[in-house]
Amino acid sequence: MNHPHPHIHAEIPQGDSPILVEVWRGNLVESRHRCIAAVVDADAHVVKSWGDIERPIYGRSSIKPLLAIPLVESGAADRFGLTDREVALACASHSGEPGHVSAVNEWLAKVGLTAEALECGPHYPYYEPAAHDMLRKGETPTRAHNNCSGKHSGFLTTAVHLGEDHRGYIKYEHKVQQRLLGILEQMCGLDLGDVPRGVDGCGIPTIAIPVGHHALGMAKMADGKGLSAARAAASARILKAMSTEPWYVAGTGRFCTDAMKVTGTKAAIKTGAEGVYMGAFPELGLGVCLKIEDGNGRGAELVMGHLLRHFGIIGKDEAEQLQQSLTPTLRNWAGTEVGKIAAANLLNESAPF
């Protein structure tokens, strides 16, 4: 692939093989999930990698921290008095719990809009107690219940701030999406004008970017090197908001939220559909992107958890709090332990990078 910007380049050999996540039932490996992963610094040096990190993938919802940059950088967040709560929501795939939905509606009211302006479709909450409560009451979900409603609220807020007609903001040709395309090109170091693209679950374009370049974008957010003062400040604010308001990034019982509760500002991580996970490690100036090849989310969480452990972002005490995510067990419907999920060839967690 020809890059008009600096290549992702390794100063240590890249891993030859993807990470293998093995699902054991009894004493037999029942399934395996292959994972491509890259840990990169802001100078595009590959610190660790597994598999073909030049493979283009759709970042899906993992890319939301990058997509939140215009909200802060443009001055829109300050104009409308947004707090860390709203900035975290702009990066969220929230579970649709009542607190998430009310926060989105309150945010839109600040901008003079309602949930009807959101162009993402409605769906019932991911959080089952909230969904069950709505069904019992005969309530139907609104667009604010969509897990991406915070991201879409960020797009709307930026458009209103810049005096743009927000209608049709999900279309590739709209100023909102073209601005985001420019952000991705600058942060990930690629010309993205003629690459594969699709439509995400919430309706916006999703752009094919190699795993290593996704990690570079997150590393630039983490480090700020080479960015304008405004963009570096926006990136730092976004990552801090995710770390200090992690419940608004995901929700009750979600790995994103639980992990950031224990890592604090040392890490901002974000899940995405089809087995994608990204993160920024501000104290280390590193970015990470991983992709489970078969799209399985349980494998992505396991690998991200072990990367947090390996890079010293979580220690023994924190690992105990996240035990079910780091060393997950399989249980049947009666609650009996019947197996486990483990990474077969990930890394030596006690070794420094």
Secondary structure by P-SEA (a helix, b strand, c coil): ccccccccccccccccccbbbbbbccccccbbbbbbbbbbcccccccccccccccccccccccccccccccccccccccccccaaaaaaaaccccccaaaaaaaaaaaaaaccccccccbbbbccccaaaaaaaaaaccccccccccaaaaaaaaaaaaaaaccccccccccccaaaaaaaaaaaaaacccccccbbbbcccccbbbbbcaaaaaaaaaaaaccccccaaaaaaaaaaaaaaaaccccccccccaaaaaaaaacccbbbbbbccbbbbbbbccccbbbbbbcccccaaaaaaaaaaaaaaaccccaaaaaaaccccbbbbbcccccccccccccccccccccc
